[in-house]
Amino acid sequence: MEQAHVHDIMQMMMESGKVYTRESLKKDIIEKFGITTTFHSCSESMMSAGDAVTFLEGRGKFIPSEEGFYTDESKKCSH
């Protein structure tokens, strides 16, 4: 099983330049990383794509817009 850090999701979001909904982000995560990839952070592990979206949202990593949300470099922690 593959693992990736939630920062990899944020990087994907920034590189895409897209505005996401929860569902469109989950879809893009699965397309990029695969359905079986789990995600981790400094405090959590073994998160599914949906869990990772919820985690990032709960940590205030998304910037709201009229169509959904996006992220930028200012939302990443520097560790």
N, CA, C and O atoms as a CHARMM CRD file, in Angstrom:
* protein
*
  316
    1    1 MET  N      0.84100  -1.18400   0.00000 PROA 1      0.00000
    2    1 MET  CA     0.00000   0.00000   0.00000 PROA 1      0.00000
    3    1 MET  C      0.88300   1.24300   0.00000 PROA 1      0.00000
    4    1 MET  O      1.82400   1.35600   0.78500 PROA 1      0.00000
    5    2 GLU  N      0.56800   2.14800  -0.87300 PROA 2      0.00000
    6    2 GLU  CA     1.31700   3.39900  -0.97500 PROA 2      0.00000
    7    2 GLU  C      0.88400   4.37300   0.11100 PROA 2      0.00000
    8    2 GLU  O     -0.25900   4.34800   0.56800 PROA 2      0.00000
    9    3 GLN  N      1.82200   5.23500   0.51700 PROA 3      0.00000
   10    3 GLN  CA     1.52600   6.28600   1.48300 PROA 3      0.00000
   11    3 GLN  C      2.03500   7.61200   0.94100 PROA 3      0.00000
   12    3 GLN  O      3.02900   7.66200   0.21700 PROA 3      0.00000
   13    4 ALA  N      1.33900   8.68600   1.30200 PROA 4      0.00000
   14    4 ALA  CA     1.76100  10.02700   0.90900 PROA 4      0.00000
   15    4 ALA  C      1.40600  10.98600   2.03200 PROA 4      0.00000
   16    4 ALA  O      0.52000  10.70700   2.84000 PROA 4      0.00000
   17    5 HSD  N      2.09000  12.10300   2.08000 PROA 5      0.00000
   18    5 HSD  CA     1.82700  13.13000   3.09600 PROA 5      0.00000
   19    5 HSD  C      0.71900  14.04400   2.59200 PROA 5      0.00000
   20    5 HSD  O      0.58500  14.25300   1.38700 PROA 5      0.00000
   21    6 VAL  N     -0.07200  14.58900   3.50700 PROA 6      0.00000
   22    6 VAL  CA    -1.14200  15.51000   3.09900 PROA 6      0.00000
   23    6 VAL  C     -0.58000  16.73800   2.38600 PROA 6      0.00000
   24    6 VAL  O     -1.29000  17.36800   1.60200 PROA 6      0.00000
   25    7 HSD  N      0.67800  17.09000   2.64100 PROA 7      0.00000
   26    7 HSD  CA     1.29300  18.20500   1.90300 PROA 7      0.00000
   27    7 HSD  C      1.35500  17.90100   0.40500 PROA 7      0.00000
   28    7 HSD  O      1.32400  18.81800  -0.41600 PROA 7      0.00000
   29    8 ASP  N      1.44200  16.61000   0.04800 PROA 8      0.00000
   30    8 ASP  CA     1.44300  16.23500  -1.36600 PROA 8      0.00000
   31    8 ASP  C      0.10600  16.58500  -2.02300 PROA 8      0.00000
   32    8 ASP  O      0.06300  16.95900  -3.19500 PROA 8      0.00000
   33    9 ILE  N     -0.97400  16.46200  -1.26700 PROA 9      0.00000
   34    9 ILE  CA    -2.29100  16.85900  -1.77300 PROA 9      0.00000
   35    9 ILE  C     -2.32200  18.36200  -1.99200 PROA 9      0.00000
   36    9 ILE  O     -2.78800  18.83500  -3.02800 PROA 9      0.00000
   37   10 MET  N     -1.82400  19.11300  -1.01500 PROA 10     0.00000
   38   10 MET  CA    -1.80900  20.56900  -1.14300 PROA 10     0.00000
   39   10 MET  C     -0.95300  21.00200  -2.33000 PROA 10     0.00000
   40   10 MET  O     -1.31600  21.93200  -3.05000 PROA 10     0.00000
   41   11 GLN  N      0.17500  20.33700  -2.53600 PROA 11     0.00000
   42   11 GLN  CA     1.04100  20.65800  -3.67300 PROA 11     0.00000
   43   11 GLN  C      0.31400  20.39300  -4.98800 PROA 11     0.00000
   44   11 GLN  O      0.38900  21.19400  -5.92000 PROA 11     0.00000
   45   12 MET  N     -0.39300  19.26200  -5.05800 PROA 12     0.00000
   46   12 MET  CA    -1.17700  18.94300  -6.24900 PROA 12     0.00000
   47   12 MET  C     -2.21000  20.03700  -6.51800 PROA 12     0.00000
   48   12 MET  O     -2.39800  20.45800  -7.65900 PROA 12     0.00000
   49   13 MET  N     -2.87300  20.49000  -5.46100 PROA 13     0.00000
   50   13 MET  CA    -3.88400  21.54100  -5.60400 PROA 13     0.00000
   51   13 MET  C     -3.26800  22.82100  -6.14800 PROA 13     0.00000
   52   13 MET  O     -3.81900  23.44200  -7.05700 PROA 13     0.00000
   53   14 MET  N     -2.12800  23.21600  -5.59600 PROA 14     0.00000
   54   14 MET  CA    -1.47600  24.45400  -6.03700 PROA 14     0.00000
   55   14 MET  C     -1.01600  24.35100  -7.48600 PROA 14     0.00000
   56   14 MET  O     -1.17300  25.29600  -8.25900 PROA 14     0.00000
   57   15 GLU  N     -0.45300  23.21500  -7.85400 PROA 15     0.00000
   58   15 GLU  CA     0.03700  23.03300  -9.21900 PROA 15     0.00000
   59   15 GLU  C     -1.09900  23.02400 -10.23500 PROA 15     0.00000
   60   15 GLU  O     -0.91900  23.44600 -11.37700 PROA 15     0.00000
   61   16 SER  N     -2.26100  22.54500  -9.82200 PROA 16     0.00000
   62   16 SER  CA    -3.39000  22.46100 -10.75600 PROA 16     0.00000
   63   16 SER  C     -4.01600  23.82500 -11.02000 PROA 16     0.00000
   64   16 SER  O     -4.53600  24.07000 -12.10800 PROA 16     0.00000
   65   17 GLY  N     -3.96800  24.71200 -10.03000 PROA 17     0.00000
   66   17 GLY  CA    -4.61600  26.01000 -10.16500 PROA 17     0.00000
   67   17 GLY  C     -6.13100  25.94100 -10.14100 PROA 17     0.00000
   68   17 GLY  O     -6.80100  26.93200 -10.43200 PROA 17     0.00000
   69   18 LYS  N     -6.68000  24.78000  -9.79800 PROA 18     0.00000
   70   18 LYS  CA    -8.12800  24.57800  -9.80000 PROA 18     0.00000
   71   18 LYS  C     -8.77600  25.08800  -8.52200 PROA 18     0.00000
   72   18 LYS  O     -8.13200  25.23100  -7.48200 PROA 18     0.00000
   73   19 VAL  N    -10.06900  25.35800  -8.63400 PROA 19     0.00000
   74   19 VAL  CA   -10.93500  25.54600  -7.47600 PROA 19     0.00000
   75   19 VAL  C    -11.67700  24.22500  -7.31500 PROA 19     0.00000
   76   19 VAL  O    -12.22600  23.69500  -8.28100 PROA 19     0.00000
   77   20 TYR  N    -11.69400  23.69900  -6.10500 PROA 20     0.00000
   78   20 TYR  CA   -12.24200  22.37300  -5.84500 PROA 20     0.00000
   79   20 TYR  C    -13.50800  22.42100  -5.00600 PROA 20     0.00000
   80   20 TYR  O    -13.76600  23.38200  -4.28200 PROA 20     0.00000
   81   21 THR  N    -14.29000  21.35100  -5.12600 PROA 21     0.00000
   82   21 THR  CA   -15.29900  20.99400  -4.13800 PROA 21     0.00000
   83   21 THR  C    -14.72100  19.79000  -3.40000 PROA 21     0.00000
   84   21 THR  O    -13.69900  19.24300  -3.81400 PROA 21     0.00000
   85   22 ARG  N    -15.35400  19.38100  -2.33000 PROA 22     0.00000
   86   22 ARG  CA   -14.86400  18.19300  -1.61400 PROA 22     0.00000
   87   22 ARG  C    -14.80900  16.98700  -2.55800 PROA 22     0.00000
   88   22 ARG  O    -13.83800  16.23100  -2.55700 PROA 22     0.00000
   89   23 GLU  N    -15.85600  16.82000  -3.35600 PROA 23     0.00000
   90   23 GLU  CA   -15.92000  15.66100  -4.25400 PROA 23     0.00000
   91   23 GLU  C    -14.90100  15.74600  -5.38500 PROA 23     0.00000
   92   23 GLU  O    -14.26700  14.74500  -5.72000 PROA 23     0.00000
   93   24 SER  N    -14.73600  16.92500  -5.97400 PROA 24     0.00000
   94   24 SER  CA   -13.76900  17.03300  -7.07700 PROA 24     0.00000
   95   24 SER  C    -12.34200  16.85600  -6.56700 PROA 24     0.00000
   96   24 SER  O    -11.49700  16.30600  -7.27300 PROA 24     0.00000
   97   25 LEU  N    -12.06800  17.31700  -5.34600 PROA 25     0.00000
   98   25 LEU  CA   -10.73200  17.11800  -4.78100 PROA 25     0.00000
   99   25 LEU  C    -10.49000  15.64400  -4.50700 PROA 25     0.00000
  100   25 LEU  O     -9.43200  15.11300  -4.84400 PROA 25     0.00000
  101   26 LYS  N    -11.45600  14.98500  -3.90200 PROA 26     0.00000
  102   26 LYS  CA   -11.31200  13.55100  -3.63200 PROA 26     0.00000
  103   26 LYS  C    -11.06700  12.78800  -4.93500 PROA 26     0.00000
  104   26 LYS  O    -10.21600  11.89900  -4.98500 PROA 26     0.00000
  105   27 LYS  N    -11.80600  13.13100  -5.98300 PROA 27     0.00000
  106   27 LYS  CA   -11.64000  12.47700  -7.28600 PROA 27     0.00000
  107   27 LYS  C    -10.22600  12.69300  -7.82700 PROA 27     0.00000
  108   27 LYS  O     -9.59100  11.74300  -8.28700 PROA 27     0.00000
  109   28 ASP  N     -9.73000  13.92600  -7.77800 PROA 28     0.00000
  110   28 ASP  CA    -8.38100  14.20700  -8.27900 PROA 28     0.00000
  111   28 ASP  C     -7.30600  13.51700  -7.43900 PROA 28     0.00000
  112   28 ASP  O     -6.29900  13.05600  -7.97700 PROA 28     0.00000
  113   29 ILE  N     -7.51400  13.44400  -6.12800 PROA 29     0.00000
  114   29 ILE  CA    -6.55800  12.74500  -5.25600 PROA 29     0.00000
  115   29 ILE  C     -6.45900  11.28500  -5.67500 PROA 29     0.00000
  116   29 ILE  O     -5.36200  10.75200  -5.83800 PROA 29     0.00000
  117   30 ILE  N     -7.60600  10.64200  -5.84900 PROA 30     0.00000
  118   30 ILE  CA    -7.61500   9.22600  -6.22200 PROA 30     0.00000
  119   30 ILE  C     -6.99700   9.02900  -7.60100 PROA 30     0.00000
  120   30 ILE  O     -6.25800   8.06700  -7.81400 PROA 30     0.00000
  121   31 GLU  N     -7.28800   9.92700  -8.54000 PROA 31     0.00000
  122   31 GLU  CA    -6.69300   9.81600  -9.87700 PROA 31     0.00000
  123   31 GLU  C     -5.17800   9.95800  -9.83300 PROA 31     0.00000
  124   31 GLU  O     -4.46800   9.24000 -10.53800 PROA 31     0.00000
  125   32 LYS  N     -4.67700  10.87100  -9.01400 PROA 32     0.00000
  126   32 LYS  CA    -3.22700  11.11200  -8.96300 PROA 32     0.00000
  127   32 LYS  C     -2.48900  10.06200  -8.14000 PROA 32     0.00000
  128   32 LYS  O     -1.45000   9.55600  -8.56400 PROA 32     0.00000
  129   33 PHE  N     -3.02400   9.73200  -6.96000 PROA 33     0.00000
  130   33 PHE  CA    -2.29400   8.88400  -6.02100 PROA 33     0.00000
  131   33 PHE  C     -2.76000   7.43000  -6.00700 PROA 33     0.00000
  132   33 PHE  O     -2.03000   6.55600  -5.53800 PROA 33     0.00000
  133   34 GLY  N     -3.95200   7.16000  -6.50900 PROA 34     0.00000
  134   34 GLY  CA    -4.47800   5.79800  -6.50400 PROA 34     0.00000
  135   34 GLY  C     -5.45600   5.57400  -5.36500 PROA 34     0.00000
  136   34 GLY  O     -5.36700   6.20600  -4.31200 PROA 34     0.00000
  137   35 ILE  N     -6.37600   4.67500  -5.59200 PROA 35     0.00000
  138   35 ILE  CA    -7.44900   4.40600  -4.63600 PROA 35     0.00000
  139   35 ILE  C     -6.93000   3.80100  -3.33000 PROA 35     0.00000
  140   35 ILE  O     -7.54300   3.99400  -2.28000 PROA 35     0.00000
  141   36 THR  N     -5.82100   3.07900  -3.37700 PROA 36     0.00000
  142   36 THR  CA    -5.33300   2.39900  -2.17300 PROA 36     0.00000
  143   36 THR  C     -4.31400   3.20800  -1.37700 PROA 36     0.00000
  144   36 THR  O     -3.90300   2.78400  -0.29700 PROA 36     0.00000
  145   37 THR  N     -3.90100   4.36200  -1.88900 PROA 37     0.00000
  146   37 THR  CA    -2.93100   5.19000  -1.16600 PROA 37     0.00000
  147   37 THR  C     -3.56400   5.73200   0.10600 PROA 37     0.00000
  148   37 THR  O     -4.70400   6.19600   0.09800 PROA 37     0.00000
  149   38 THR  N     -2.81100   5.66800   1.19800 PROA 38     0.00000
  150   38 THR  CA    -3.24400   6.29500   2.44300 PROA 38     0.00000
  151   38 THR  C     -2.37300   7.51900   2.68700 PROA 38     0.00000
  152   38 THR  O     -1.25900   7.62800   2.17300 PROA 38     0.00000
  153   39 PHE  N     -2.90400   8.42700   3.47600 PROA 39     0.00000
  154   39 PHE  CA    -2.24100   9.70500   3.71100 PROA 39     0.00000
  155   39 PHE  C     -1.94300   9.87500   5.18500 PROA 39     0.00000
  156   39 PHE  O     -2.64800   9.35900   6.05200 PROA 39     0.00000
  157   40 HSD  N     -0.86800  10.61900   5.44600 PROA 40     0.00000
  158   40 HSD  CA    -0.48800  10.88600   6.82800 PROA 40     0.00000
  159   40 HSD  C     -0.09700  12.34600   6.98000 PROA 40     0.00000
  160   40 HSD  O      0.18100  13.05300   6.01100 PROA 40     0.00000
  161   41 SER  N     -0.08900  12.76500   8.23400 PROA 41     0.00000
  162   41 SER  CA     0.38500  14.10000   8.61000 PROA 41     0.00000
  163   41 SER  C      1.29700  13.89300   9.80500 PROA 41     0.00000
  164   41 SER  O      1.66100  12.76200  10.12700 PROA 41     0.00000
  165   42 CYS  N      1.66100  14.96500  10.45100 PROA 42     0.00000
  166   42 CYS  CA     2.48100  14.83000  11.65600 PROA 42     0.00000
  167   42 CYS  C      1.69300  14.18500  12.79500 PROA 42     0.00000
  168   42 CYS  O      2.27200  13.54700  13.67500 PROA 42     0.00000
  169   43 SER  N      0.37100  14.35500  12.77400 PROA 43     0.00000
  170   43 SER  CA    -0.44300  13.88200  13.89700 PROA 43     0.00000
  171   43 SER  C     -1.39800  12.74600  13.55300 PROA 43     0.00000
  172   43 SER  O     -1.94300  12.12000  14.46200 PROA 43     0.00000
  173   44 GLU  N     -1.61600  12.46400  12.29500 PROA 44     0.00000
  174   44 GLU  CA    -2.57700  11.43800  11.86700 PROA 44     0.00000
  175   44 GLU  C     -1.92000  10.51000  10.85000 PROA 44     0.00000
  176   44 GLU  O     -0.94700  10.87100  10.18800 PROA 44     0.00000
  177   45 SER  N     -2.47600   9.31200  10.74400 PROA 45     0.00000
  178   45 SER  CA    -1.97300   8.38200   9.73300 PROA 45     0.00000
  179   45 SER  C     -3.11300   7.51900   9.21800 PROA 45     0.00000
  180   45 SER  O     -4.21100   7.52000   9.77600 PROA 45     0.00000
  181   46 MET  N     -2.84500   6.79100   8.16000 PROA 46     0.00000
  182   46 MET  CA    -3.79000   5.85100   7.56100 PROA 46     0.00000
  183   46 MET  C     -5.10900   6.51000   7.15300 PROA 46     0.00000
  184   46 MET  O     -6.17800   5.92500   7.32300 PROA 46     0.00000
  185   47 MET  N     -5.02800   7.73300   6.61300 PROA 47     0.00000
  186   47 MET  CA    -6.23100   8.43200   6.15600 PROA 47     0.00000
  187   47 MET  C     -6.52100   8.07800   4.70200 PROA 47     0.00000
  188   47 MET  O     -5.61300   7.99500   3.87600 PROA 47     0.00000
  189   48 SER  N     -7.79400   7.87200   4.40500 PROA 48     0.00000
  190   48 SER  CA    -8.22900   7.71400   3.01300 PROA 48     0.00000
  191   48 SER  C     -8.21700   9.08600   2.35000 PROA 48     0.00000
  192   48 SER  O     -7.96300  10.09500   3.00800 PROA 48     0.00000
  193   49 ALA  N     -8.48900   9.12400   1.05300 PROA 49     0.00000
  194   49 ALA  CA    -8.57600  10.41500   0.36000 PROA 49     0.00000
  195   49 ALA  C     -9.64100  11.29700   1.00700 PROA 49     0.00000
  196   49 ALA  O     -9.40400  12.48300   1.24000 PROA 49     0.00000
  197   50 GLY  N    -10.80700  10.73100   1.29600 PROA 50     0.00000
  198   50 GLY  CA   -11.87200  11.49600   1.93800 PROA 50     0.00000
  199   50 GLY  C    -11.49600  11.97600   3.32100 PROA 50     0.00000
  200   50 GLY  O    -11.79600  13.11000   3.69600 PROA 50     0.00000
  201   51 ASP  N    -10.83200  11.10400   4.09200 PROA 51     0.00000
  202   51 ASP  CA   -10.36800  11.49100   5.43100 PROA 51     0.00000
  203   51 ASP  C     -9.35600  12.62700   5.34100 PROA 51     0.00000
  204   51 ASP  O     -9.37100  13.54300   6.16200 PROA 51     0.00000
  205   52 ALA  N     -8.47900  12.56600   4.34600 PROA 52     0.00000
  206   52 ALA  CA    -7.45300  13.60200   4.18600 PROA 52     0.00000
  207   52 ALA  C     -8.08800  14.94700   3.84400 PROA 52     0.00000
  208   52 ALA  O     -7.64300  15.98400   4.33500 PROA 52     0.00000
  209   53 VAL  N     -9.12400  14.93800   3.00800 PROA 53     0.00000
  210   53 VAL  CA    -9.83200  16.18200   2.68300 PROA 53     0.00000
  211   53 VAL  C    -10.45200  16.76200   3.95000 PROA 53     0.00000
  212   53 VAL  O    -10.33800  17.96100   4.20600 PROA 53     0.00000
  213   54 THR  N    -11.10400  15.91900   4.73900 PROA 54     0.00000
  214   54 THR  CA   -11.71200  16.36500   5.99800 PROA 54     0.00000
  215   54 THR  C    -10.65000  16.90700   6.94200 PROA 54     0.00000
  216   54 THR  O    -10.85700  17.93700   7.58400 PROA 54     0.00000
  217   55 PHE  N     -9.51800  16.22400   7.03200 PROA 55     0.00000
  218   55 PHE  CA    -8.41600  16.65600   7.88800 PROA 55     0.00000
  219   55 PHE  C     -7.91200  18.03800   7.46800 PROA 55     0.00000
  220   55 PHE  O     -7.78500  18.93200   8.30400 PROA 55     0.00000
  221   56 LEU  N     -7.62700  18.21200   6.18400 PROA 56     0.00000
  222   56 LEU  CA    -7.11100  19.49400   5.69300 PROA 56     0.00000
  223   56 LEU  C     -8.12900  20.61400   5.90100 PROA 56     0.00000
  224   56 LEU  O     -7.76900  21.72600   6.28700 PROA 56     0.00000
  225   57 GLU  N     -9.37700  20.31700   5.64700 PROA 57     0.00000
  226   57 GLU  CA   -10.43300  21.31300   5.85900 PROA 57     0.00000
  227   57 GLU  C    -10.50400  21.71500   7.33000 PROA 57     0.00000
  228   57 GLU  O    -10.62100  22.89800   7.65200 PROA 57     0.00000
  229   58 GLY  N    -10.43300  20.73200   8.21400 PROA 58     0.00000
  230   58 GLY  CA   -10.48300  20.99100   9.64800 PROA 58     0.00000
  231   58 GLY  C     -9.30100  21.78900  10.16200 PROA 58     0.00000
  232   58 GLY  O     -9.40700  22.47300  11.17900 PROA 58     0.00000
  233   59 ARG  N     -8.18200  21.70600   9.47000 PROA 59     0.00000
  234   59 ARG  CA    -6.98200  22.44500   9.85600 PROA 59     0.00000
  235   59 ARG  C     -6.90800  23.82100   9.19400 PROA 59     0.00000
  236   59 ARG  O     -5.91100  24.52900   9.33800 PROA 59     0.00000
  237   60 GLY  N     -7.95600  24.19400   8.47300 PROA 60     0.00000
  238   60 GLY  CA    -7.98900  25.51800   7.85100 PROA 60     0.00000
  239   60 GLY  C     -7.04700  25.67700   6.67500 PROA 60     0.00000
  240   60 GLY  O     -6.56100  26.77800   6.41400 PROA 60     0.00000
  241   61 LYS  N     -6.78200  24.59000   5.96000 PROA 61     0.00000
  242   61 LYS  CA    -5.81900  24.62800   4.85200 PROA 61     0.00000
  243   61 LYS  C     -6.42800  25.06500   3.52500 PROA 61     0.00000
  244   61 LYS  O     -5.71000  25.22800   2.53800 PROA 61     0.00000
  245   62 PHE  N     -7.75000  25.25700   3.49200 PROA 62     0.00000
  246   62 PHE  CA    -8.42600  25.65200   2.26300 PROA 62     0.00000
  247   62 PHE  C     -8.85700  27.10700   2.33500 PROA 62     0.00000
  248   62 PHE  O     -9.21800  27.61200   3.39800 PROA 62     0.00000
  249   63 ILE  N     -8.81400  27.76600   1.19600 PROA 63     0.00000
  250   63 ILE  CA    -9.24200  29.15500   1.06500 PROA 63     0.00000
  251   63 ILE  C    -10.56200  29.14100   0.29500 PROA 63     0.00000
  252   63 ILE  O    -10.59900  28.70000  -0.85300 PROA 63     0.00000
  253   64 PRO  N    -11.65100  29.62200   0.91800 PROA 64     0.00000
  254   64 PRO  CA   -12.94900  29.56900   0.23700 PROA 64     0.00000
  255   64 PRO  C    -13.02600  30.51400  -0.95600 PROA 64     0.00000
  256   64 PRO  O    -12.40100  31.57500  -0.97100 PROA 64     0.00000
  257   65 SER  N    -13.79900  30.11100  -1.94600 PROA 65     0.00000
  258   65 SER  CA   -14.10800  30.96800  -3.09100 PROA 65     0.00000
  259   65 SER  C    -15.57700  30.73700  -3.43700 PROA 65     0.00000
  260   65 SER  O    -16.22800  29.88200  -2.83700 PROA 65     0.00000
  261   66 GLU  N    -16.09400  31.48400  -4.38600 PROA 66     0.00000
  262   66 GLU  CA   -17.50200  31.33500  -4.76000 PROA 66     0.00000
  263   66 GLU  C    -17.81900  29.93700  -5.27700 PROA 66     0.00000
  264   66 GLU  O    -18.91500  29.42600  -5.04600 PROA 66     0.00000
  265   67 GLU  N    -16.87900  29.32000  -5.96700 PROA 67     0.00000
  266   67 GLU  CA   -17.11300  28.01300  -6.57900 PROA 67     0.00000
  267   67 GLU  C    -16.70600  26.83900  -5.69300 PROA 67     0.00000
  268   67 GLU  O    -17.04000  25.69800  -6.01300 PROA 67     0.00000
  269   68 GLY  N    -16.00600  27.07800  -4.60500 PROA 68     0.00000
  270   68 GLY  CA   -15.51700  25.99200  -3.76200 PROA 68     0.00000
  271   68 GLY  C    -14.37900  26.47100  -2.89400 PROA 68     0.00000
  272   68 GLY  O    -14.56200  27.35000  -2.05200 PROA 68     0.00000
  273   69 PHE  N    -13.18700  25.89200  -3.09300 PROA 69     0.00000
  274   69 PHE  CA   -12.01300  26.27700  -2.31700 PROA 69     0.00000
  275   69 PHE  C    -10.74800  25.93300  -3.08900 PROA 69     0.00000
  276   69 PHE  O    -10.77200  25.16500  -4.05100 PROA 69     0.00000
  277   70 TYR  N     -9.65700  26.51400  -2.64900 PROA 70     0.00000
  278   70 TYR  CA    -8.32900  26.25300  -3.20100 PROA 70     0.00000
  279   70 TYR  C     -7.34900  26.39500  -2.04500 PROA 70     0.00000
  280   70 TYR  O     -7.76600  26.62000  -0.90900 PROA 70     0.00000
  281   71 THR  N     -6.06900  26.26800  -2.31300 PROA 71     0.00000
  282   71 THR  CA    -5.05800  26.48300  -1.28600 PROA 71     0.00000
  283   71 THR  C     -3.88000  27.21200  -1.91300 PROA 71     0.00000
  284   71 THR  O     -3.77000  27.30200  -3.13600 PROA 71     0.00000
  285   72 ASP  N     -3.00700  27.72700  -1.07100 PROA 72     0.00000
  286   72 ASP  CA    -1.77200  28.33100  -1.56500 PROA 72     0.00000
  287   72 ASP  C     -0.65600  28.08000  -0.56600 PROA 72     0.00000
  288   72 ASP  O     -0.87200  27.50400   0.50100 PROA 72     0.00000
  289   73 GLU  N      0.52500  28.51600  -0.92500 PROA 73     0.00000
  290   73 GLU  CA     1.73500  28.24000  -0.13400 PROA 73     0.00000
  291   73 GLU  C      1.61000  28.71200   1.31200 PROA 73     0.00000
  292   73 GLU  O      2.19300  28.10300   2.20800 PROA 73     0.00000
  293   74 SER  N      0.86600  29.77600   1.55200 PROA 74     0.00000
  294   74 SER  CA     0.73100  30.31700   2.91200 PROA 74     0.00000
  295   74 SER  C      0.02400  29.35300   3.85400 PROA 74     0.00000
  296   74 SER  O      0.11700  29.50700   5.07200 PROA 74     0.00000
  297   75 LYS  N     -0.67600  28.36800   3.31800 PROA 75     0.00000
  298   75 LYS  CA    -1.42200  27.41700   4.14300 PROA 75     0.00000
  299   75 LYS  C     -0.59900  26.19300   4.53200 PROA 75     0.00000
  300   75 LYS  O     -1.02600  25.39900   5.37000 PROA 75     0.00000
  301   76 LYS  N      0.57600  26.03700   3.92700 PROA 76     0.00000
  302   76 LYS  CA     1.42800  24.89300   4.27100 PROA 76     0.00000
  303   76 LYS  C      2.26300  25.22400   5.49500 PROA 76     0.00000
  304   76 LYS  O      2.76100  26.34200   5.63400 PROA 76     0.00000
  305   77 CYS  N      2.41400  24.25700   6.37700 PROA 77     0.00000
  306   77 CYS  CA     3.33900  24.46300   7.48800 PROA 77     0.00000
  307   77 CYS  C      4.74800  24.15800   6.98300 PROA 77     0.00000
  308   77 CYS  O      4.91500  23.49000   5.96200 PROA 77     0.00000
  309   78 SER  N      5.74100  24.63900   7.68600 PROA 78     0.00000
  310   78 SER  CA     7.10800  24.58400   7.14300 PROA 78     0.00000
  311   78 SER  C      7.99400  23.56500   7.84700 PROA 78     0.00000
  312   78 SER  O      9.15300  23.85000   8.14800 PROA 78     0.00000
  313   79 HSD  N      7.46100  22.39300   8.10600 PROA 79     0.00000
  314   79 HSD  CA     8.31200  21.36800   8.71700 PROA 79     0.00000
  315   79 HSD  C      8.49600  20.19200   7.79800 PROA 79     0.00000
  316   79 HSD  O      9.18400  19.23400   8.15100 PROA 79     0.00000
